[in-house]
């Protein structure tokens, strides 16, 4: 039990203090004050759901789920032409199917 608490505390600390997995590229023009920023972010979700009869008595017979999937992919453009303008292209995965944890009544 103590090892699980230590591992959980370590994982929580790593999640809180690790930056997002994103990459940024700056393309510069002939003048030093001209640039364009390209930012790419991919967000992965690691999920382990323990759905047992004792843990979740209202979901009798539901199976446990352990999976890894892309939750969000973002492509962002910005630059020096207009610093107030940013173009965002975001893809989100909101299709959880018949997941008893996320959509218990649907």
N, CA, C and O atoms as CSV, one atom per row, in Angstrom:
chain,resi,resn,atom,element,x,y,z
A,1,UNK,N,N,0.828,-1.195,0.000
A,1,UNK,CA,C,0.000,0.000,0.000
A,1,UNK,C,C,0.872,1.259,0.000
A,1,UNK,O,O,0.576,2.250,-0.668
A,2,UNK,N,N,1.964,1.179,0.781
A,2,UNK,CA,C,2.852,2.337,0.849
A,2,UNK,C,C,3.535,2.585,-0.500
A,2,UNK,O,O,3.732,3.731,-0.903
A,3,UNK,N,N,3.894,1.495,-1.194
A,3,UNK,CA,C,4.527,1.645,-2.507
A,3,UNK,C,C,3.583,2.287,-3.507
A,3,UNK,O,O,4.015,3.081,-4.342
A,4,UNK,N,N,2.289,1.952,-3.433
A,4,UNK,CA,C,1.320,2.565,-4.340
A,4,UNK,C,C,1.188,4.056,-4.067
A,4,UNK,O,O,1.052,4.850,-4.999
A,5,UNK,N,N,1.227,4.441,-2.796
A,5,UNK,CA,C,1.138,5.869,-2.457
A,5,UNK,C,C,2.369,6.626,-2.944
A,5,UNK,O,O,2.257,7.740,-3.454
A,6,UNK,N,N,3.532,6.024,-2.787
A,6,UNK,CA,C,4.769,6.667,-3.249
A,6,UNK,C,C,4.763,6.780,-4.771
A,6,UNK,O,O,5.127,7.820,-5.321
A,7,UNK,N,N,4.348,5.706,-5.454
A,7,UNK,CA,C,4.292,5.745,-6.919
A,7,UNK,C,C,3.258,6.757,-7.394
A,7,UNK,O,O,3.491,7.463,-8.375
A,8,UNK,N,N,2.118,6.837,-6.711
A,8,UNK,CA,C,1.094,7.822,-7.071
A,8,UNK,C,C,1.574,9.241,-6.863
A,8,UNK,O,O,1.313,10.109,-7.696
A,9,UNK,N,N,2.276,9.496,-5.758
A,9,UNK,CA,C,2.813,10.832,-5.504
A,9,UNK,C,C,3.864,11.202,-6.544
A,9,UNK,O,O,3.905,12.343,-7.006
A,10,UNK,N,N,4.712,10.248,-6.916
A,10,UNK,CA,C,5.723,10.504,-7.943
A,10,UNK,C,C,5.072,10.804,-9.287
A,10,UNK,O,O,5.486,11.730,-9.984
A,11,UNK,N,N,4.055,10.024,-9.654
A,11,UNK,CA,C,3.367,10.239,-10.926
A,11,UNK,C,C,2.665,11.590,-10.946
A,11,UNK,O,O,2.716,12.297,-11.953
A,12,UNK,N,N,2.011,11.958,-9.851
A,12,UNK,CA,C,1.340,13.258,-9.772
A,12,UNK,C,C,2.344,14.399,-9.892
A,12,UNK,O,O,2.079,15.384,-10.580
A,13,UNK,N,N,3.486,14.278,-9.235
A,13,UNK,CA,C,4.528,15.304,-9.335
A,13,UNK,C,C,5.051,15.408,-10.766
A,13,UNK,O,O,5.266,16.511,-11.269
A,14,UNK,N,N,5.254,14.274,-11.419
A,14,UNK,CA,C,5.742,14.293,-12.803
A,14,UNK,C,C,4.732,14.933,-13.735
A,14,UNK,O,O,5.108,15.677,-14.641
A,15,UNK,N,N,3.452,14.653,-13.525
A,15,UNK,CA,C,2.418,15.228,-14.389
A,15,UNK,C,C,2.312,16.732,-14.183
A,15,UNK,O,O,2.150,17.480,-15.147
A,16,UNK,N,N,2.400,17.177,-12.940
A,16,UNK,CA,C,2.231,18.604,-12.651
A,16,UNK,C,C,3.404,19.449,-13.133
A,16,UNK,O,O,3.217,20.593,-13.548
A,17,UNK,N,N,4.612,18.893,-13.079
A,17,UNK,CA,C,5.785,19.703,-13.387
A,17,UNK,C,C,6.411,19.391,-14.745
A,17,UNK,O,O,7.454,19.953,-15.082
A,18,UNK,N,N,5.802,18.517,-15.519
A,18,UNK,CA,C,6.283,18.237,-16.867
A,18,UNK,C,C,5.552,19.143,-17.841
A,18,UNK,O,O,4.323,19.208,-17.799
A,19,UNK,N,N,6.256,19.841,-18.714
A,19,UNK,CA,C,5.559,20.709,-19.676
A,19,UNK,C,C,4.780,19.889,-20.693
A,19,UNK,O,O,5.006,18.690,-20.853
A,20,UNK,N,N,3.861,20.556,-21.373
A,20,UNK,CA,C,3.086,19.883,-22.413
A,20,UNK,C,C,4.015,19.398,-23.521
A,20,UNK,O,O,5.063,19.990,-23.780
A,21,UNK,N,N,3.610,18.312,-24.167
A,21,UNK,CA,C,4.392,17.785,-25.283
A,21,UNK,C,C,4.055,18.586,-26.531
A,21,UNK,O,O,3.217,18.185,-27.339
A,22,UNK,N,N,4.713,19.711,-26.671
A,22,UNK,CA,C,4.457,20.548,-27.840
A,22,UNK,C,C,5.789,20.958,-28.446
A,22,UNK,O,O,6.821,20.975,-27.776
A,23,UNK,N,N,5.740,21.285,-29.716
A,23,UNK,CA,C,6.927,21.728,-30.438
A,23,UNK,C,C,6.609,23.051,-31.114
A,23,UNK,O,O,5.529,23.226,-31.677
A,24,UNK,N,N,7.537,23.964,-31.058
A,24,UNK,CA,C,7.342,25.277,-31.669
A,24,UNK,C,C,8.461,25.533,-32.672
A,24,UNK,O,O,9.620,25.190,-32.435
A,25,UNK,N,N,8.096,26.136,-33.781
A,25,UNK,CA,C,9.047,26.498,-34.834
A,25,UNK,C,C,8.855,27.973,-35.130
A,25,UNK,O,O,7.720,28.436,-35.250
A,26,UNK,N,N,9.938,28.714,-35.247
A,26,UNK,CA,C,9.852,30.125,-35.631
A,26,UNK,C,C,10.565,30.310,-36.961
A,26,UNK,O,O,11.759,30.036,-37.088
A,27,UNK,N,N,9.814,30.778,-37.946
A,27,UNK,CA,C,10.380,31.081,-39.262
A,27,UNK,C,C,10.606,32.579,-39.345
A,27,UNK,O,O,9.665,33.356,-39.181
A,28,UNK,N,N,11.831,32.996,-39.596
A,28,UNK,CA,C,12.156,34.422,-39.661
A,28,UNK,C,C,12.238,34.881,-41.106
A,28,UNK,O,O,12.635,34.130,-41.997
A,29,UNK,N,N,11.851,36.138,-41.317
A,29,UNK,CA,C,11.921,36.735,-42.646
A,29,UNK,C,C,13.225,37.475,-42.833
A,29,UNK,O,O,14.126,37.372,-42.001
A,30,UNK,N,N,13.338,38.241,-43.945
A,30,UNK,CA,C,14.573,38.987,-44.192
A,30,UNK,C,C,14.831,40.044,-43.128
A,30,UNK,O,O,15.983,40.307,-42.783
A,31,UNK,N,N,13.780,40.648,-42.609
A,31,UNK,CA,C,13.954,41.616,-41.522
A,31,UNK,C,C,13.839,40.873,-40.190
A,31,UNK,O,O,13.123,39.877,-40.082
A,32,UNK,N,N,14.553,41.369,-39.182
A,32,UNK,CA,C,14.557,40.680,-37.896
A,32,UNK,C,C,13.208,40.738,-37.197
A,32,UNK,O,O,12.907,39.882,-36.366
A,33,UNK,N,N,12.389,41.737,-37.522
A,33,UNK,CA,C,11.105,41.871,-36.831
A,33,UNK,C,C,9.983,41.120,-37.533
A,33,UNK,O,O,8.830,41.220,-37.114
A,34,UNK,N,N,10.287,40.370,-38.589
A,34,UNK,CA,C,9.271,39.563,-39.270
A,34,UNK,C,C,9.479,38.097,-38.908
A,34,UNK,O,O,10.573,37.552,-39.051
A,35,UNK,N,N,8.426,37.489,-38.447
A,35,UNK,CA,C,8.524,36.076,-38.078
A,35,UNK,C,C,7.143,35.434,-38.143
A,35,UNK,O,O,6.120,36.117,-38.165
A,36,UNK,N,N,7.142,34.131,-38.174
A,36,UNK,CA,C,5.908,33.362,-38.080
A,36,UNK,C,C,6.146,32.192,-37.144
A,36,UNK,O,O,7.112,31.447,-37.309
A,37,UNK,N,N,5.271,32.026,-36.164
A,37,UNK,CA,C,5.386,30.932,-35.204
A,37,UNK,C,C,4.447,29.805,-35.597
A,37,UNK,O,O,3.288,30.034,-35.942
A,38,UNK,N,N,4.960,28.594,-35.540
A,38,UNK,CA,C,4.161,27.396,-35.774
A,38,UNK,C,C,4.290,26.536,-34.522
A,38,UNK,O,O,5.398,26.187,-34.116
A,39,UNK,N,N,3.160,26.196,-33.913
A,39,UNK,CA,C,3.150,25.422,-32.677
A,39,UNK,C,C,2.294,24.176,-32.885
A,39,UNK,O,O,1.154,24.260,-33.342
A,40,UNK,N,N,2.858,23.027,-32.544
A,40,UNK,CA,C,2.151,21.755,-32.685
A,40,UNK,C,C,2.075,21.096,-31.318
A,40,UNK,O,O,3.085,20.961,-30.627
A,41,UNK,N,N,0.876,20.688,-30.932
A,41,UNK,CA,C,0.670,20.020,-29.649
A,41,UNK,C,C,-0.093,18.725,-29.897
A,41,UNK,O,O,-1.105,18.717,-30.597
A,42,UNK,N,N,0.396,17.635,-29.321
A,42,UNK,CA,C,-0.335,16.368,-29.357
A,42,UNK,C,C,-0.530,15.913,-27.923
A,42,UNK,O,O,0.435,15.759,-27.174
A,43,UNK,N,N,-1.772,15.701,-27.547
A,43,UNK,CA,C,-2.101,15.324,-26.176
A,43,UNK,C,C,-2.544,13.865,-26.160
A,43,UNK,O,O,-3.514,13.489,-26.818
A,44,UNK,N,N,-1.822,13.057,-25.403
A,44,UNK,CA,C,-2.150,11.640,-25.250
A,44,UNK,C,C,-2.830,11.424,-23.916
A,44,UNK,O,O,-2.484,12.064,-22.923
A,45,UNK,N,N,-3.785,10.534,-23.892
A,45,UNK,CA,C,-4.411,10.132,-22.634
A,45,UNK,C,C,-4.084,8.678,-22.365
A,45,UNK,O,O,-4.251,7.810,-23.221
A,46,UNK,N,N,-3.613,8.435,-21.149
A,46,UNK,CA,C,-3.412,7.087,-20.656
A,46,UNK,C,C,-4.507,6.844,-19.629
A,46,UNK,O,O,-4.633,7.594,-18.662
A,47,UNK,N,N,-5.297,5.798,-19.837
A,47,UNK,CA,C,-6.450,5.599,-18.964
A,47,UNK,C,C,-6.491,4.159,-18.483
A,47,UNK,O,O,-6.350,3.218,-19.264
A,48,UNK,N,N,-6.687,4.010,-17.187
A,48,UNK,CA,C,-6.932,2.706,-16.604
A,48,UNK,C,C,-8.157,2.838,-15.723
A,48,UNK,O,O,-8.149,3.597,-14.754
A,49,UNK,N,N,-9.199,2.113,-16.047
A,49,UNK,CA,C,-10.443,2.185,-15.295
A,49,UNK,C,C,-10.708,0.842,-14.640
A,49,UNK,O,O,-10.853,-0.177,-15.315
A,50,UNK,N,N,-10.767,0.857,-13.330
A,50,UNK,CA,C,-11.080,-0.346,-12.575
A,50,UNK,C,C,-12.571,-0.322,-12.273
A,50,UNK,O,O,-13.010,0.320,-11.319
A,51,UNK,N,N,-13.338,-1.021,-13.085
A,51,UNK,CA,C,-14.790,-1.042,-12.913
A,51,UNK,C,C,-15.149,-2.428,-12.398
A,51,UNK,O,O,-15.410,-3.342,-13.181
A,52,UNK,N,N,-15.160,-2.579,-11.086
A,52,UNK,CA,C,-15.526,-3.857,-10.487
A,52,UNK,C,C,-16.842,-3.700,-9.736
A,52,UNK,O,O,-17.316,-2.585,-9.515
A,53,UNK,N,N,-17.417,-4.820,-9.351
A,53,UNK,CA,C,-18.705,-4.769,-8.662
A,53,UNK,C,C,-18.586,-4.080,-7.305
A,53,UNK,O,O,-19.533,-3.429,-6.862
A,54,UNK,N,N,-17.427,-4.213,-6.632
A,54,UNK,CA,C,-17.267,-3.525,-5.351
A,54,UNK,C,C,-16.927,-2.055,-5.552
A,54,UNK,O,O,-17.357,-1.197,-4.782
A,55,UNK,N,N,-16.152,-1.775,-6.590
A,55,UNK,CA,C,-15.718,-0.404,-6.833
A,55,UNK,C,C,-16.856,0.442,-7.389
A,55,UNK,O,O,-17.053,1.573,-6.947
A,56,UNK,N,N,-17.604,-0.087,-8.349
A,56,UNK,CA,C,-18.715,0.634,-8.980
A,56,UNK,C,C,-19.939,-0.282,-8.989
A,56,UNK,O,O,-20.206,-0.924,-10.005
A,57,UNK,N,N,-20.684,-0.361,-7.894
A,57,UNK,CA,C,-21.775,-1.341,-7.822
A,57,UNK,C,C,-22.910,-1.075,-8.800
A,57,UNK,O,O,-23.695,-1.981,-9.080
A,58,UNK,N,N,-23.020,0.141,-9.327
A,58,UNK,CA,C,-24.101,0.411,-10.276
A,58,UNK,C,C,-23.750,-0.017,-11.696
A,58,UNK,O,O,-24.603,0.074,-12.579
A,59,UNK,N,N,-22.523,-0.480,-11.951
A,59,UNK,CA,C,-22.145,-0.984,-13.269
A,59,UNK,C,C,-21.772,-2.459,-13.145
A,59,UNK,O,O,-20.608,-2.822,-13.316
A,60,UNK,N,N,-22.738,-3.294,-12.854
A,60,UNK,CA,C,-22.469,-4.720,-12.640
A,60,UNK,C,C,-22.149,-5.373,-13.982
A,60,UNK,O,O,-22.885,-5.226,-14.958
A,61,UNK,N,N,-21.046,-6.088,-14.004
A,61,UNK,CA,C,-20.655,-6.809,-15.208
A,61,UNK,C,C,-19.907,-5.968,-16.225
A,61,UNK,O,O,-19.599,-6.469,-17.306
A,62,UNK,N,N,-19.601,-4.707,-15.927
A,62,UNK,CA,C,-18.845,-3.876,-16.869
A,62,UNK,C,C,-17.378,-4.295,-16.843
A,62,UNK,O,O,-16.858,-4.690,-15.800
A,63,UNK,N,N,-16.726,-4.209,-17.976
A,63,UNK,CA,C,-15.328,-4.637,-18.066
A,63,UNK,C,C,-14.390,-3.473,-17.774
A,63,UNK,O,O,-14.725,-2.309,-17.994
A,64,UNK,N,N,-13.198,-3.821,-17.270
A,64,UNK,CA,C,-12.167,-2.812,-17.039
A,64,UNK,C,C,-11.645,-2.312,-18.375
A,64,UNK,O,O,-11.713,-3.004,-19.390
A,65,UNK,N,N,-11.123,-1.089,-18.348
A,65,UNK,CA,C,-10.572,-0.520,-19.582
A,65,UNK,C,C,-9.190,0.036,-19.298
A,65,UNK,O,O,-8.989,0.771,-18.331
A,66,UNK,N,N,-8.250,-0.317,-20.138
A,66,UNK,CA,C,-6.913,0.253,-20.110
A,66,UNK,C,C,-6.552,0.569,-21.550
A,66,UNK,O,O,-6.444,-0.333,-22.381
A,67,UNK,N,N,-6.363,1.853,-21.847
A,67,UNK,CA,C,-6.065,2.214,-23.227
A,67,UNK,C,C,-5.278,3.515,-23.287
A,67,UNK,O,O,-5.199,4.270,-22.318
A,68,UNK,N,N,-4.702,3.748,-24.451
A,68,UNK,CA,C,-3.951,4.964,-24.748
A,68,UNK,C,C,-4.514,5.516,-26.046
A,68,UNK,O,O,-4.645,4.789,-27.031
A,69,UNK,N,N,-4.850,6.809,-26.048
A,69,UNK,CA,C,-5.396,7.371,-27.279
A,69,UNK,C,C,-5.078,8.855,-27.361
A,69,UNK,O,O,-4.785,9.502,-26.355
A,70,UNK,N,N,-5.142,9.385,-28.591
A,70,UNK,CA,C,-4.954,10.808,-28.803
A,70,UNK,C,C,-6.218,11.531,-28.378
A,70,UNK,O,O,-7.306,11.217,-28.859
A,71,UNK,N,N,-6.084,12.482,-27.492
A,71,UNK,CA,C,-7.227,13.268,-27.059
A,71,UNK,C,C,-7.342,14.560,-27.856
A,71,UNK,O,O,-8.445,14.990,-28.195
A,72,UNK,N,N,-6.198,15.183,-28.157
A,72,UNK,CA,C,-6.237,16.464,-28.861
A,72,UNK,C,C,-4.975,16.631,-29.688
A,72,UNK,O,O,-3.881,16.287,-29.241
A,73,UNK,N,N,-5.129,17.156,-30.886
A,73,UNK,CA,C,-4.010,17.544,-31.748
A,73,UNK,C,C,-4.261,18.984,-32.155
A,73,UNK,O,O,-5.311,19.294,-32.718
A,74,UNK,N,N,-3.311,19.870,-31.877
A,74,UNK,CA,C,-3.498,21.294,-32.163
A,74,UNK,C,C,-2.360,21.799,-33.041
A,74,UNK,O,O,-1.193,21.485,-32.807
A,75,UNK,N,N,-2.714,22.580,-34.047
A,75,UNK,CA,C,-1.753,23.260,-34.912
A,75,UNK,C,C,-2.075,24.743,-34.843
A,75,UNK,O,O,-3.179,25.156,-35.197
A,76,UNK,N,N,-1.129,25.538,-34.395
A,76,UNK,CA,C,-1.372,26.967,-34.184
A,76,UNK,C,C,-0.362,27.784,-34.977
A,76,UNK,O,O,0.837,27.507,-34.953
A,77,UNK,N,N,-0.864,28.795,-35.681
A,77,UNK,CA,C,-0.012,29.729,-36.419
A,77,UNK,C,C,-0.179,31.123,-35.823
A,77,UNK,O,O,-1.286,31.514,-35.451
A,78,UNK,N,N,0.892,31.853,-35.735
A,78,UNK,CA,C,0.865,33.254,-35.325
A,78,UNK,C,C,2.072,33.934,-35.928
A,78,UNK,O,O,2.960,33.266,-36.456
A,79,UNK,N,N,2.119,35.248,-35.859
A,79,UNK,CA,C,3.267,35.914,-36.458
A,79,UNK,C,C,3.315,37.381,-36.168
A,79,UNK,O,O,2.566,37.903,-35.342
A,80,UNK,N,N,4.222,38.048,-36.872
A,80,UNK,CA,C,4.477,39.462,-36.622
A,80,UNK,C,C,3.599,40.370,-37.462
A,80,UNK,O,O,3.551,41.570,-37.195
A,81,UNK,N,N,2.900,39.851,-38.467
A,81,UNK,CA,C,2.072,40.718,-39.309
A,81,UNK,C,C,0.969,41.344,-38.470
A,81,UNK,O,O,0.751,42.554,-38.526
A,82,UNK,N,N,0.286,40.536,-37.707
A,82,UNK,CA,C,-0.721,41.030,-36.776
A,82,UNK,C,C,-0.592,40.208,-35.499
A,82,UNK,O,O,-1.024,39.055,-35.472
A,83,UNK,N,N,-0.011,40.768,-34.442
A,83,UNK,CA,C,0.216,39.970,-33.232
A,83,UNK,C,C,-1.072,39.559,-32.534
A,83,UNK,O,O,-1.044,38.680,-31.672
A,84,UNK,N,N,-2.203,40.172,-32.881
A,84,UNK,CA,C,-3.473,39.817,-32.248
A,84,UNK,C,C,-4.153,38.654,-32.956
A,84,UNK,O,O,-5.142,38.125,-32.449
A,85,UNK,N,N,-3.650,38.248,-34.107
A,85,UNK,CA,C,-4.278,37.172,-34.876
A,85,UNK,C,C,-3.521,35.867,-34.677
A,85,UNK,O,O,-2.302,35.808,-34.840
A,86,UNK,N,N,-4.252,34.835,-34.326
A,86,UNK,CA,C,-3.684,33.490,-34.262
A,86,UNK,C,C,-4.660,32.543,-34.940
A,86,UNK,O,O,-5.873,32.653,-34.757
A,87,UNK,N,N,-4.137,31.626,-35.712
A,87,UNK,CA,C,-4.955,30.617,-36.363
A,87,UNK,C,C,-4.774,29.308,-35.610
A,87,UNK,O,O,-3.652,28.823,-35.465
A,88,UNK,N,N,-5.867,28.741,-35.135
A,88,UNK,CA,C,-5.836,27.470,-34.418
A,88,UNK,C,C,-6.586,26.414,-35.210
A,88,UNK,O,O,-7.694,26.655,-35.689
A,89,UNK,N,N,-5.984,25.258,-35.344
A,89,UNK,CA,C,-6.658,24.102,-35.923
A,89,UNK,C,C,-6.568,22.987,-34.893
A,89,UNK,O,O,-5.478,22.491,-34.606
A,90,UNK,N,N,-7.712,22.588,-34.333
A,90,UNK,CA,C,-7.740,21.628,-33.236
A,90,UNK,C,C,-8.603,20.434,-33.631
A,90,UNK,O,O,-9.731,20.594,-34.097
A,91,UNK,N,N,-8.062,19.255,-33.438
A,91,UNK,CA,C,-8.827,18.017,-33.592
A,91,UNK,C,C,-8.961,17.383,-32.215
A,91,UNK,O,O,-7.964,17.152,-31.531
A,92,UNK,N,N,-10.190,17.104,-31.811
A,92,UNK,CA,C,-10.433,16.462,-30.524
A,92,UNK,C,C,-11.156,15.141,-30.743
A,92,UNK,O,O,-11.980,15.009,-31.648
A,93,UNK,N,N,-10.837,14.180,-29.912
A,93,UNK,CA,C,-11.524,12.891,-29.950
A,93,UNK,C,C,-12.511,12.858,-28.800
A,93,UNK,O,O,-12.121,12.667,-27.648
A,94,UNK,N,N,-13.775,13.040,-29.103
A,94,UNK,CA,C,-14.810,13.014,-28.073
A,94,UNK,C,C,-15.688,11.778,-28.176
A,94,UNK,O,O,-16.716,11.698,-27.504
A,95,UNK,N,N,-15.308,10.826,-28.993
A,95,UNK,CA,C,-16.110,9.629,-29.175
A,95,UNK,C,C,-15.610,8.555,-28.214
A,95,UNK,O,O,-14.619,7.877,-28.487
A,96,UNK,N,N,-16.291,8.412,-27.107
A,96,UNK,CA,C,-15.896,7.405,-26.126
A,96,UNK,C,C,-16.677,6.104,-26.298
A,96,UNK,O,O,-16.414,5.131,-25.591
A,97,UNK,N,N,-17.626,6.073,-27.219
A,97,UNK,CA,C,-18.425,4.871,-27.401
A,97,UNK,C,C,-19.326,4.630,-26.206
A,97,UNK,O,O,-19.825,5.571,-25.588
A,98,UNK,N,N,-19.529,3.359,-25.888
A,98,UNK,CA,C,-20.376,2.999,-24.753
A,98,UNK,C,C,-19.512,2.787,-23.526
A,98,UNK,O,O,-19.502,1.695,-22.958
A,99,UNK,N,N,-18.800,3.797,-23.115
A,99,UNK,CA,C,-17.923,3.710,-21.962
A,99,UNK,C,C,-18.746,3.959,-20.704
A,99,UNK,O,O,-19.280,5.058,-20.553
A,100,UNK,N,N,-18.876,2.996,-19.796
A,100,UNK,CA,C,-19.718,3.211,-18.621
A,100,UNK,C,C,-19.172,4.264,-17.671
A,100,UNK,O,O,-19.912,4.788,-16.839
A,101,UNK,N,N,-17.877,4.583,-17.785
A,101,UNK,CA,C,-17.314,5.604,-16.905
A,101,UNK,C,C,-17.634,7.006,-17.407
A,101,UNK,O,O,-17.942,7.895,-16.613
A,102,UNK,N,N,-17.564,7.208,-18.722
A,102,UNK,CA,C,-17.747,8.546,-19.285
A,102,UNK,C,C,-19.172,8.811,-19.723
A,102,UNK,O,O,-19.631,9.952,-19.661
A,103,UNK,N,N,-19.881,7.787,-20.164
A,103,UNK,CA,C,-21.257,7.968,-20.634
A,103,UNK,C,C,-22.124,6.861,-20.033
A,103,UNK,O,O,-22.520,5.932,-20.736
A,104,UNK,N,N,-22.418,6.959,-18.740
A,104,UNK,CA,C,-23.089,5.826,-18.089
A,104,UNK,C,C,-24.521,5.608,-18.539
A,104,UNK,O,O,-25.034,4.497,-18.400
A,105,UNK,N,N,-25.185,6.619,-19.073
A,105,UNK,CA,C,-26.597,6.479,-19.411
A,105,UNK,C,C,-26.845,6.527,-20.909
A,105,UNK,O,O,-27.998,6.625,-21.331
A,106,UNK,N,N,-25.799,6.460,-21.726
A,106,UNK,CA,C,-26.036,6.694,-23.126
A,106,UNK,C,C,-25.830,5.551,-24.026
A,106,UNK,O,O,-26.014,5.678,-25.237
